[in-house]
Amino acid sequence: MLITLCCLITMSDTITYQYNKSSALNKSDASDELFLAKYSEVQKTNAPCFFWGRLTDPYVTARCLLTLSNVVQSSFNLSPFLLAMLKDPIVTAGNDKIRFEGFSHCAGVYARVDILGDGHDGEFLASGTTNVDFNQPMLSALSSIRKNENVLLSIGQKEVGLHRENEKIIERKVPLPVKWIKGLTSVQMFLAQSEKVYTFNRLQALQLFKTIPSGKPKTDYYLLIRGGKPLFSPAKAHDAVTIGGIHRLKLIEPLLAIADELRVFPHATMQATTWQVYIGPVRFTLSLSRDAWRGFSGEGAALESLIEDIPDQWVELVDQYSYANQEFNATLLAVNEGLDLKKVENITGRLSAIGLLGYDLDENSFFYRRLPFKLSRMMSLNPRLKDAEKLLSEGKVKIMVRNDDKIEAQVEGSGVKHIVILSAGKEQCTCTWFSKNQGERGVCKHILAVKKLVLN
């Protein structure tokens, strides 16, 4: 069996590697061993420039980038002091796509602008990611772009440039906020568990957004169809899409007048909703957390995938694979390479937990962000995981009952002993966190500790 790995080097050239055998996961009583085909021949480069080229529809791209900037400048649950600490877009170039990503200041709204293959005419010199701050000169330049104007875009390690006739705007690299890395983790986990339920044309989308209530509603609203027309209603109905903090949707309303299509992707358990606006060669993605007061950075969506111990070497190998391919489907990777799907999910969960993977709903695949590869960051970004490890190291977790149907454990807390029950796919804990969230926002540290003890 031949495995072929292609890495995009320029717009017209590819390097192809062929291997005589596939990857494999070999299991034994003592340990598991992961053997991946040697795709590491594709080495990470430090090219100063990732992309240089012309935008084919600069007006649409500018409108989308201004909307993303509005998202980044908005806040639905954050103090003025914290507002000043957060920055602007993460920019990734690779696999014929340019992606701009950002969060609202409170990290409860995620936005992404994808400039697809038809949206640019240029050359990808390398794949890479940078983080810049869109200042007023850049916003002013974007606001004044005309429909048929010639606009060039450059993306490099340390800057992003917008080049127009007699004008050049350069934005320099700024530090990436840790809060954003935590938010990226939960967003991509929720996106990977979302499915498209509705597609609306421009007229339907405009009519739908007219039913958004004024002000800031404190109750949930629901997207449903009545008389063949979509609308938002405070009355819950069967199969309706739940939206918390619906006023946040107004952020994308300016794009609907030029939109070709609007698609709606709810999370499987309504922990988030994602709204994608399609405008020619550009796609705008907006994800809302379950409630306006909830930031993606605190959702703990990746915790379940971090429970089982995975060798760091495996994660490093799949990081190289991700970089070489830029985009990949986790299920197909497992099937094609003969790997255990759960192992692949655990590894991609770790890469996601340090911000290296995003998720593309239309492609049903992960995409790679070129950020520093620091597995040590996982503990600091996931304090509940760190607390669970501490409970285990101090011997504060005791299994009381363990059989095929039920596991009951006792976990020592601060002056109290919590009871954790895992039974028939259900999880319960007597702690305050579980009582307050009822299984939402990720598992508590006590359930996490019990699961790690049982699995490892």
Summary of the structure (lengths in Angstrom):
residues: 456
radius of gyration: 23.0
end to end distance: 33.9
largest distance: 74.3
contacts: 1481
relative contact order: 0.12
helix: 32%
strand: 33%
